[in-house]
Amino acid sequence: MALRSLYTCPVLPLLTSITSTRDSTMFDRRATRLMLVLAIAVAAVTSSAMAQDPPGPCSLVSLDQIAEVTGVRVTNTFPSGNLRAGAQCTYGGGDRPPTVTVAMARGAPGARNAYETNLLFPGVSPVDSLGITAVWIPALRKLAVLARDDLYLVVTMNAVVAGGPPAARARAVALARLALQRLGAGL
């Protein structure tokens, strides 16, 4: 993103013409100042873009937190995808089936659109006080959270949870709260 803005910057042709004209010390000073201002602007754009990128899904909830909330010891994370298109982290261990999947997608309006597709499932119920809006889909054991307009989070309880659907929902909500706390969004 920062490189694209650098190449489309209207100052760049002026900068190259000034730096190629070495006739005067005044032009060199102006060019140096202009390059310094441009470098600072590019650094600001780059650091602001990097600050907006949330951590990946495997760093949102630790193995210990998964074990504490679900009561199942997990030993591995299996990341897949990318943050822009949609990334997920599946937690599991040993010969057991995966326990939990935490997925997220970034970008407006894609995040909101991805969230809204969950509203089409039968039996969807709202979950209060979680992100902008959240729903539980019992048939899929899936919690869908629109954390911000540009950030969508999903917690899926892959394993059958003792206590049935109410326990699965409570555990998914607890894991989503941990993930949102790590993201600093939507609490």
ChimeraX commands (.cxc) that place a marker at each C-alpha (Angstrom):
marker #1 position 0.00,0.00,0.00 radius 0.5
marker #1 position 2.78,2.42,0.92 radius 0.5
marker #1 position 4.73,1.62,-2.24 radius 0.5
marker #1 position 1.70,2.20,-4.43 radius 0.5
marker #1 position 1.13,5.61,-2.85 radius 0.5
marker #1 position 4.82,6.44,-3.31 radius 0.5
marker #1 position 4.67,5.75,-7.04 radius 0.5
marker #1 position 1.45,7.69,-7.52 radius 0.5
marker #1 position 2.69,10.61,-5.44 radius 0.5
marker #1 position 2.56,13.87,-7.49 radius 0.5
marker #1 position 5.78,15.03,-5.80 radius 0.5
marker #1 position 7.86,12.19,-7.24 radius 0.5
marker #1 position 8.34,13.70,-10.77 radius 0.5
marker #1 position 9.32,17.00,-9.18 radius 0.5
marker #1 position 11.72,15.20,-6.88 radius 0.5
marker #1 position 13.44,13.40,-9.77 radius 0.5
marker #1 position 13.71,16.58,-11.83 radius 0.5
marker #1 position 15.21,18.49,-8.92 radius 0.5
marker #1 position 17.69,15.75,-8.05 radius 0.5
marker #1 position 18.76,15.38,-11.69 radius 0.5
marker #1 position 19.47,19.12,-11.91 radius 0.5
marker #1 position 22.72,19.54,-10.03 radius 0.5
marker #1 position 23.35,23.13,-11.21 radius 0.5
marker #1 position 22.73,24.80,-7.93 radius 0.5
marker #1 position 23.24,24.13,-4.24 radius 0.5
marker #1 position 19.80,25.62,-3.62 radius 0.5
marker #1 position 18.17,22.87,-5.68 radius 0.5
marker #1 position 20.19,20.24,-3.78 radius 0.5
marker #1 position 18.99,21.62,-0.43 radius 0.5
marker #1 position 15.39,21.68,-1.64 radius 0.5
marker #1 position 15.73,18.15,-2.97 radius 0.5
marker #1 position 17.20,16.94,0.31 radius 0.5
marker #1 position 14.39,18.56,2.29 radius 0.5
marker #1 position 11.77,17.20,-0.07 radius 0.5
marker #1 position 13.24,13.68,0.11 radius 0.5
marker #1 position 13.27,13.90,3.90 radius 0.5
marker #1 position 9.62,15.01,4.02 radius 0.5
marker #1 position 8.67,12.29,1.54 radius 0.5
marker #1 position 10.54,9.62,3.54 radius 0.5
marker #1 position 8.77,10.70,6.73 radius 0.5
marker #1 position 5.38,10.60,4.98 radius 0.5
marker #1 position 6.02,7.12,3.57 radius 0.5
marker #1 position 7.19,5.89,6.99 radius 0.5
marker #1 position 4.04,7.30,8.61 radius 0.5
marker #1 position 1.77,5.63,6.04 radius 0.5
marker #1 position 3.62,2.32,6.38 radius 0.5
marker #1 position 3.60,2.29,10.18 radius 0.5
marker #1 position -0.07,3.28,10.29 radius 0.5
marker #1 position -0.98,0.48,7.86 radius 0.5
marker #1 position 1.05,-2.00,9.92 radius 0.5
marker #1 position -0.60,-0.82,13.14 radius 0.5
marker #1 position -4.04,-1.52,11.65 radius 0.5
marker #1 position -3.26,-5.14,10.79 radius 0.5
marker #1 position -4.55,-7.32,13.61 radius 0.5
marker #1 position -2.62,-10.37,14.72 radius 0.5
marker #1 position -3.30,-13.68,13.01 radius 0.5
marker #1 position -5.96,-16.02,14.40 radius 0.5
marker #1 position -3.45,-18.42,16.02 radius 0.5
marker #1 position -2.20,-15.62,18.26 radius 0.5
marker #1 position -5.66,-14.59,19.46 radius 0.5
marker #1 position -6.21,-17.44,21.91 radius 0.5
marker #1 position -3.42,-19.50,23.51 radius 0.5
marker #1 position -3.34,-23.28,23.80 radius 0.5
marker #1 position -3.73,-22.93,27.57 radius 0.5
marker #1 position -6.79,-20.69,27.16 radius 0.5
marker #1 position -8.39,-23.18,24.76 radius 0.5
marker #1 position -7.75,-25.99,27.27 radius 0.5
marker #1 position -9.08,-23.93,30.18 radius 0.5
marker #1 position -12.30,-22.95,28.39 radius 0.5
marker #1 position -13.03,-26.26,26.65 radius 0.5
marker #1 position -11.64,-28.69,29.21 radius 0.5
marker #1 position -9.72,-30.44,26.42 radius 0.5
marker #1 position -5.91,-30.39,26.29 radius 0.5
marker #1 position -4.72,-29.10,22.92 radius 0.5
marker #1 position -1.12,-29.24,21.76 radius 0.5
marker #1 position -1.07,-27.89,18.23 radius 0.5
marker #1 position -2.30,-25.03,16.10 radius 0.5
marker #1 position -2.90,-25.42,12.38 radius 0.5
marker #1 position -3.01,-22.02,10.63 radius 0.5
marker #1 position -4.35,-21.59,7.10 radius 0.5
marker #1 position -5.38,-18.80,4.74 radius 0.5
marker #1 position -4.39,-15.15,4.85 radius 0.5
marker #1 position -5.74,-12.18,6.76 radius 0.5
marker #1 position -7.21,-10.32,3.80 radius 0.5
marker #1 position -9.11,-13.24,2.28 radius 0.5
marker #1 position -9.80,-15.01,5.54 radius 0.5
marker #1 position -7.47,-16.84,7.87 radius 0.5
marker #1 position -8.18,-19.53,10.40 radius 0.5
marker #1 position -6.47,-21.42,13.15 radius 0.5
marker #1 position -7.57,-24.90,14.12 radius 0.5
marker #1 position -6.59,-26.08,17.59 radius 0.5
marker #1 position -6.12,-29.78,18.19 radius 0.5
marker #1 position -3.76,-32.37,19.52 radius 0.5
marker #1 position -2.66,-35.94,19.22 radius 0.5
marker #1 position -5.13,-38.32,17.63 radius 0.5
marker #1 position -8.18,-36.27,18.70 radius 0.5
marker #1 position -10.30,-34.46,16.15 radius 0.5
marker #1 position -9.81,-30.66,16.06 radius 0.5
marker #1 position -11.30,-29.01,19.14 radius 0.5
marker #1 position -11.84,-25.38,18.11 radius 0.5
marker #1 position -11.39,-23.25,15.02 radius 0.5
marker #1 position -10.92,-19.49,15.25 radius 0.5
marker #1 position -11.25,-17.69,11.94 radius 0.5
marker #1 position -11.16,-14.05,10.94 radius 0.5
marker #1 position -11.44,-11.86,7.88 radius 0.5
marker #1 position -10.54,-8.22,7.38 radius 0.5
marker #1 position -11.70,-5.51,5.06 radius 0.5
marker #1 position -14.85,-3.50,4.62 radius 0.5
marker #1 position -17.40,-4.34,3.22 radius 0.5
marker #1 position -16.21,-7.97,3.01 radius 0.5
marker #1 position -16.23,-8.50,6.76 radius 0.5
marker #1 position -19.81,-7.28,7.10 radius 0.5
marker #1 position -20.94,-9.33,4.08 radius 0.5
marker #1 position -19.29,-12.47,5.49 radius 0.5
marker #1 position -21.02,-11.89,8.82 radius 0.5
marker #1 position -24.43,-11.31,7.22 radius 0.5
marker #1 position -24.35,-14.67,5.38 radius 0.5
marker #1 position -24.67,-16.30,8.82 radius 0.5
marker #1 position -28.08,-14.69,9.29 radius 0.5
marker #1 position -29.49,-17.01,6.61 radius 0.5
marker #1 position -29.04,-20.19,8.69 radius 0.5
marker #1 position -32.09,-21.56,10.53 radius 0.5
marker #1 position -32.09,-21.32,14.30 radius 0.5
marker #1 position -29.70,-18.36,14.47 radius 0.5
marker #1 position -29.89,-16.55,17.81 radius 0.5
marker #1 position -28.35,-13.19,18.74 radius 0.5
marker #1 position -25.53,-12.95,21.27 radius 0.5
marker #1 position -25.52,-9.76,23.34 radius 0.5
marker #1 position -22.53,-7.61,24.29 radius 0.5
marker #1 position -20.10,-9.09,21.80 radius 0.5
marker #1 position -18.63,-6.90,19.07 radius 0.5
marker #1 position -20.97,-4.74,17.00 radius 0.5
marker #1 position -23.27,-7.72,16.59 radius 0.5
marker #1 position -22.97,-11.47,17.04 radius 0.5
marker #1 position -25.02,-14.60,16.39 radius 0.5
marker #1 position -24.87,-18.25,17.46 radius 0.5
marker #1 position -25.64,-20.93,14.86 radius 0.5
marker #1 position -26.42,-24.05,16.91 radius 0.5
marker #1 position -26.51,-26.52,14.00 radius 0.5
marker #1 position -22.89,-25.61,13.14 radius 0.5
marker #1 position -21.74,-24.96,16.73 radius 0.5
marker #1 position -20.53,-21.65,15.34 radius 0.5
marker #1 position -20.35,-18.14,16.80 radius 0.5
marker #1 position -20.10,-15.33,14.23 radius 0.5
marker #1 position -19.03,-11.89,15.45 radius 0.5
marker #1 position -18.80,-8.63,13.55 radius 0.5
marker #1 position -16.10,-7.11,15.77 radius 0.5
marker #1 position -15.76,-3.90,13.73 radius 0.5
marker #1 position -17.02,-2.89,10.31 radius 0.5
marker #1 position -13.78,-4.27,8.87 radius 0.5
marker #1 position -13.17,-7.27,11.14 radius 0.5
marker #1 position -15.16,-10.51,11.23 radius 0.5
marker #1 position -14.44,-13.26,13.76 radius 0.5
marker #1 position -15.76,-16.84,13.92 radius 0.5
marker #1 position -15.34,-19.39,16.71 radius 0.5
marker #1 position -16.44,-22.92,15.82 radius 0.5
marker #1 position -16.64,-25.63,18.45 radius 0.5
marker #1 position -15.56,-28.60,16.30 radius 0.5
marker #1 position -15.71,-31.25,19.00 radius 0.5
marker #1 position -18.93,-32.33,20.66 radius 0.5
marker #1 position -19.04,-30.46,23.95 radius 0.5
marker #1 position -20.23,-32.00,27.19 radius 0.5
marker #1 position -23.36,-30.15,28.22 radius 0.5
marker #1 position -24.68,-29.93,24.67 radius 0.5
marker #1 position -25.39,-26.79,22.63 radius 0.5
marker #1 position -25.77,-24.40,25.61 radius 0.5
marker #1 position -22.30,-25.33,26.87 radius 0.5
marker #1 position -20.84,-25.09,23.36 radius 0.5
marker #1 position -22.32,-21.60,22.98 radius 0.5
marker #1 position -20.98,-20.46,26.38 radius 0.5
marker #1 position -17.51,-21.76,25.56 radius 0.5
marker #1 position -17.50,-20.18,22.11 radius 0.5
marker #1 position -18.54,-16.84,23.63 radius 0.5
marker #1 position -15.75,-17.10,26.23 radius 0.5
marker #1 position -13.16,-17.80,23.50 radius 0.5
marker #1 position -14.51,-14.95,21.35 radius 0.5
marker #1 position -14.18,-12.56,24.32 radius 0.5
marker #1 position -10.54,-13.60,24.73 radius 0.5
marker #1 position -9.88,-13.10,21.02 radius 0.5
marker #1 position -11.62,-9.71,20.97 radius 0.5
marker #1 position -9.69,-8.65,24.04 radius 0.5
marker #1 position -6.45,-9.55,22.23 radius 0.5
marker #1 position -7.63,-7.59,19.18 radius 0.5
marker #1 position -8.78,-4.68,21.32 radius 0.5
marker #1 position -12.06,-4.59,19.40 radius 0.5
marker #1 position -15.73,-4.65,20.05 radius 0.5
marker #1 position -15.96,-5.26,23.78 radius 0.5
marker link #1:1,2 radius 0.2
marker link #1:2,3 radius 0.2
marker link #1:3,4 radius 0.2
marker link #1:4,5 radius 0.2
marker link #1:5,6 radius 0.2
marker link #1:6,7 radius 0.2
marker link #1:7,8 radius 0.2
marker link #1:8,9 radius 0.2
marker link #1:9,10 radius 0.2
marker link #1:10,11 radius 0.2
marker link #1:11,12 radius 0.2
marker link #1:12,13 radius 0.2
marker link #1:13,14 radius 0.2
marker link #1:14,15 radius 0.2
marker link #1:15,16 radius 0.2
marker link #1:16,17 radius 0.2
marker link #1:17,18 radius 0.2
marker link #1:18,19 radius 0.2
marker link #1:19,20 radius 0.2
marker link #1:20,21 radius 0.2
marker link #1:21,22 radius 0.2
marker link #1:22,23 radius 0.2
marker link #1:23,24 radius 0.2
marker link #1:24,25 radius 0.2
marker link #1:25,26 radius 0.2
marker link #1:26,27 radius 0.2
marker link #1:27,28 radius 0.2
marker link #1:28,29 radius 0.2
marker link #1:29,30 radius 0.2
marker link #1:30,31 radius 0.2
marker link #1:31,32 radius 0.2
marker link #1:32,33 radius 0.2
marker link #1:33,34 radius 0.2
marker link #1:34,35 radius 0.2
marker link #1:35,36 radius 0.2
marker link #1:36,37 radius 0.2
marker link #1:37,38 radius 0.2
marker link #1:38,39 radius 0.2
marker link #1:39,40 radius 0.2
marker link #1:40,41 radius 0.2
marker link #1:41,42 radius 0.2
marker link #1:42,43 radius 0.2
marker link #1:43,44 radius 0.2
marker link #1:44,45 radius 0.2
marker link #1:45,46 radius 0.2
marker link #1:46,47 radius 0.2
marker link #1:47,48 radius 0.2
marker link #1:48,49 radius 0.2
marker link #1:49,50 radius 0.2
marker link #1:50,51 radius 0.2
marker link #1:51,52 radius 0.2
marker link #1:52,53 radius 0.2
marker link #1:53,54 radius 0.2
marker link #1:54,55 radius 0.2
marker link #1:55,56 radius 0.2
marker link #1:56,57 radius 0.2
marker link #1:57,58 radius 0.2
marker link #1:58,59 radius 0.2
marker link #1:59,60 radius 0.2
marker link #1:60,61 radius 0.2
marker link #1:61,62 radius 0.2
marker link #1:62,63 radius 0.2
marker link #1:63,64 radius 0.2
marker link #1:64,65 radius 0.2
marker link #1:65,66 radius 0.2
marker link #1:66,67 radius 0.2
marker link #1:67,68 radius 0.2
marker link #1:68,69 radius 0.2
marker link #1:69,70 radius 0.2
marker link #1:70,71 radius 0.2
marker link #1:71,72 radius 0.2
marker link #1:72,73 radius 0.2
marker link #1:73,74 radius 0.2
marker link #1:74,75 radius 0.2
marker link #1:75,76 radius 0.2
marker link #1:76,77 radius 0.2
marker link #1:77,78 radius 0.2
marker link #1:78,79 radius 0.2
marker link #1:79,80 radius 0.2
marker link #1:80,81 radius 0.2
marker link #1:81,82 radius 0.2
marker link #1:82,83 radius 0.2
marker link #1:83,84 radius 0.2
marker link #1:84,85 radius 0.2
marker link #1:85,86 radius 0.2
marker link #1:86,87 radius 0.2
marker link #1:87,88 radius 0.2
marker link #1:88,89 radius 0.2
marker link #1:89,90 radius 0.2
marker link #1:90,91 radius 0.2
marker link #1:91,92 radius 0.2
marker link #1:92,93 radius 0.2
marker link #1:93,94 radius 0.2
marker link #1:94,95 radius 0.2
marker link #1:95,96 radius 0.2
marker link #1:96,97 radius 0.2
marker link #1:97,98 radius 0.2
marker link #1:98,99 radius 0.2
marker link #1:99,100 radius 0.2
marker link #1:100,101 radius 0.2
marker link #1:101,102 radius 0.2
marker link #1:102,103 radius 0.2
marker link #1:103,104 radius 0.2
marker link #1:104,105 radius 0.2
marker link #1:105,106 radius 0.2
marker link #1:106,107 radius 0.2
marker link #1:107,108 radius 0.2
marker link #1:108,109 radius 0.2
marker link #1:109,110 radius 0.2
marker link #1:110,111 radius 0.2
marker link #1:111,112 radius 0.2
marker link #1:112,113 radius 0.2
marker link #1:113,114 radius 0.2
marker link #1:114,115 radius 0.2
marker link #1:115,116 radius 0.2
marker link #1:116,117 radius 0.2
marker link #1:117,118 radius 0.2
marker link #1:118,119 radius 0.2
marker link #1:119,120 radius 0.2
marker link #1:120,121 radius 0.2
marker link #1:121,122 radius 0.2
marker link #1:122,123 radius 0.2
marker link #1:123,124 radius 0.2
marker link #1:124,125 radius 0.2
marker link #1:125,126 radius 0.2
marker link #1:126,127 radius 0.2
marker link #1:127,128 radius 0.2
marker link #1:128,129 radius 0.2
marker link #1:129,130 radius 0.2
marker link #1:130,131 radius 0.2
marker link #1:131,132 radius 0.2
marker link #1:132,133 radius 0.2
marker link #1:133,134 radius 0.2
marker link #1:134,135 radius 0.2
marker link #1:135,136 radius 0.2
marker link #1:136,137 radius 0.2
marker link #1:137,138 radius 0.2
marker link #1:138,139 radius 0.2
marker link #1:139,140 radius 0.2
marker link #1:140,141 radius 0.2
marker link #1:141,142 radius 0.2
marker link #1:142,143 radius 0.2
marker link #1:143,144 radius 0.2
marker link #1:144,145 radius 0.2
marker link #1:145,146 radius 0.2
marker link #1:146,147 radius 0.2
marker link #1:147,148 radius 0.2
marker link #1:148,149 radius 0.2
marker link #1:149,150 radius 0.2
marker link #1:150,151 radius 0.2
marker link #1:151,152 radius 0.2
marker link #1:152,153 radius 0.2
marker link #1:153,154 radius 0.2
marker link #1:154,155 radius 0.2
marker link #1:155,156 radius 0.2
marker link #1:156,157 radius 0.2
marker link #1:157,158 radius 0.2
marker link #1:158,159 radius 0.2
marker link #1:159,160 radius 0.2
marker link #1:160,161 radius 0.2
marker link #1:161,162 radius 0.2
marker link #1:162,163 radius 0.2
marker link #1:163,164 radius 0.2
marker link #1:164,165 radius 0.2
marker link #1:165,166 radius 0.2
marker link #1:166,167 radius 0.2
marker link #1:167,168 radius 0.2
marker link #1:168,169 radius 0.2
marker link #1:169,170 radius 0.2
marker link #1:170,171 radius 0.2
marker link #1:171,172 radius 0.2
marker link #1:172,173 radius 0.2
marker link #1:173,174 radius 0.2
marker link #1:174,175 radius 0.2
marker link #1:175,176 radius 0.2
marker link #1:176,177 radius 0.2
marker link #1:177,178 radius 0.2
marker link #1:178,179 radius 0.2
marker link #1:179,180 radius 0.2
marker link #1:180,181 radius 0.2
marker link #1:181,182 radius 0.2
marker link #1:182,183 radius 0.2
marker link #1:183,184 radius 0.2
marker link #1:184,185 radius 0.2
marker link #1:185,186 radius 0.2
marker link #1:186,187 radius 0.2
view
